[in-house]
Structure formats: C-alpha cells, structure tokens
Amino acid sequence: MSVSGDICTRKTLTVIVPAYNSASTLEKCLDSLYGEKVQDDVEILIINDGSTDETESIARKYERKHPSYYVISKENGGHGSTINIASKLANGKYLKVVDSDDWVVNFVEYVELLRNATADVVFTHFYTVGVDDENIREYRMNAIPFGIECSFENFWRNKKNVQEVCNFHGITYRTEFYNSTNVHLSEKISYEDQEYATLPFAKVNTVLPLDMHLYRYRIGNPNQSMSNTQQVKNIDQMEAVLCKVIDLTPDNISSIVKDYFMFKKSAMMLSYYMAVLIKNPNKKSGRKLVKDLDCKIRSLDSDLYDATRRKYRVCYILSYFGFADALKRKLQQYRLCKSIVHLLKWG
C-alpha cells in the first residue's frame, strides 16, 4: 500500500472513495466532491483497490491538482478493506463513504452543516439513479424535527418516517465514534455495507437528521453487487454477512436499538429470500438453499426466524411461479415485501 501527500491537518469531513476499475465513473464522483468554499475543510481519500484500468492515473490527476485529494493504492481486498484502512487514516471530524460510481450534490451546504455538528451519526436523504435513466426513487425522512440533534431512541421511535435512510447511502459517521466501535468490515466479500450500517448502532447515542439530499446512488449496472445476476451469484456472501451481523448483535442493548437491529436483519433476510427464491432461475435449488438457511437462522436467532415467517412463506410460494421482468422490478421497489403481500392478499 502506498500513500501520497501529508494527511495530518484536522478537517471537518473526510470522504472515503473506494475505487476499483472505475475509470469510466471516477471523474464525475470526484468532481462532485469539490467546492472551493469548503475545500480547505475536507480531505478526499481515494482508495485505489488494486485497479487494473486507468483508475489510479485519474485519481493521481486530481491529487496533483487539488491539495485536499489523496490517493492510497493497495492490493485488491474488496470494498470493506478500503473502509477499514481509510477510516483509521481519516482526519475529518466526520467521515462519509462515496463509492466511485456514485456522486453527491449540495456538497458545500453539507460540509457547512457538519462544522458545528456533534452527533455520532448524521442522516441525509438520497436518490437512486438509473444508469440510463433519470431519478428512479427518492429515499427520505419525513415528519420529524430536522437540524436538531436528538437521541437515537427518539429518532428510531419514528422509524416508519426515517427507516429509508438508515443505510450506507444515508449515513455519515463521526469519525471518532465510528473508530471507537472497533467494527472491522468483512473483506473480499460483497454486502459488507450492511455491517457498516448496522453494527456501529449498538453504541450510537445521538443522531442529527438533515433535511437535504446528498447521495446519488447509481443503479442498473449488471456488475453491481445489487444487480439480480450478482445477487444470485453471491448468495453465499449474503448469507455470510447476515450470519456475522447475527453473531455480533449484542445482548446488552436497549429495546430500541434491538428493534433497529431486528429491522436491519429482517431486511437482509428479505433480500436473501428474493435472491434465492425469485431472482434465482434455479427455483428448485433456491428452495433447498433457503430451507438450509432457515434451519441455521432458527438456531442462531429465533426472534429473527419468527419475525420473517410471513416474508419467507410469500416468497417461497412465489418461487413456483414465473414473473416478467417488469413485475420483478415493481416488486423490488417495495420494502419488506409489501407488494407481494398485497398481490397475494396475505394478512
């Protein structure tokens, strides 16, 4: 691993940009992280994760042009490894991860709002954006006090109004807080962003919801880990991350935090069910895989097993039917399988 530049001065924000073979998208990402008004108060850590294309040369161009950009080159270790390394090097009061095929908006306003912030976690709205389309979907918080620091317990009591942003794209961590949790993300594996958005919350005290859109999450690339093809291909990785989160769920957490963990684990279970039973072309194999996992979950986390029975049954039944791509896409837009439940008039 090599590090260029002198990363030493305390900043308001560190942006971590994991980059692997992202030459076609990296410039748009890095351009969105520049704002002359705030640039002395940020550092951009571009983590070149063993790329074999022009990713590093593009990153070096930005490093030479702007003193706030730093390039860290390392052997390929996966998305989680880039965050593990960069979070320990971060000198910003806050840290935000922006993948190299995504970008941000309202960057200057965002940095200015962070200057006086003290919360462990800051939440912002975001959009998913199709590779060849306009904005696909808005993920946002609603009907809560914005711009006011509050306890995580008070925040999560409004979970129906805030749960859409409680993920990788909506989260900014206070650096000292994140590092104090000693979370080590899984490496050489996909879906570790679920660990990133779940495990630190065992120790969260305060949060700050901001009424602003920040992240633009690009979707529709068949090589993305969240594409149907990759989810089916990486079913074992989805299972590994879920089991790790289950294993690392603390016993001594409040009922509110326990509910947050259950929400996150249930969402992971639903993603697994959808991948194995609906997106998977081999339905017979999928039904065997899901039964094997269910036996494991029943022994590891009986509460999670009970909480996901309805989603399991609905997806299991649907595995016996074929679906047009348009219907699959419609089903995937709805959290917690609501559309499937509606279609089957289940419960």
Secondary structure, 3 states (H helix, E strand, C coil): CEECCCCCCCEEEEEEEEECCCCCCHHHHHHHCCCCCCHHHEEEEEEEECCCCCHHHHHHHHHHHCCCEEEEEECCCCHHHHHHHHHHHCCEEEEEECCCCCEECCHHHHHHHHCCCCCCEEEEEEEEEECCCCEEEEECCCCCCCCCCEEHHHHHCCHHHHHHHCCCCCEEEEHHHHHHCCCCCCCCCCCCHHHHCCHHHHCCCEEEEEEEEEEEEEECCCCCCCCHHHHHHCHHHHHHHHHHHHHCCCCCCCHHHHHHHHHHHHHHHHHHHHHHHHHCCCHHHHHHHHHHHHHHHHHHCHHHHHHCHHHHHHHHHHCCCCCCHHHHHHHHCCHHHHHHHHHHCCC
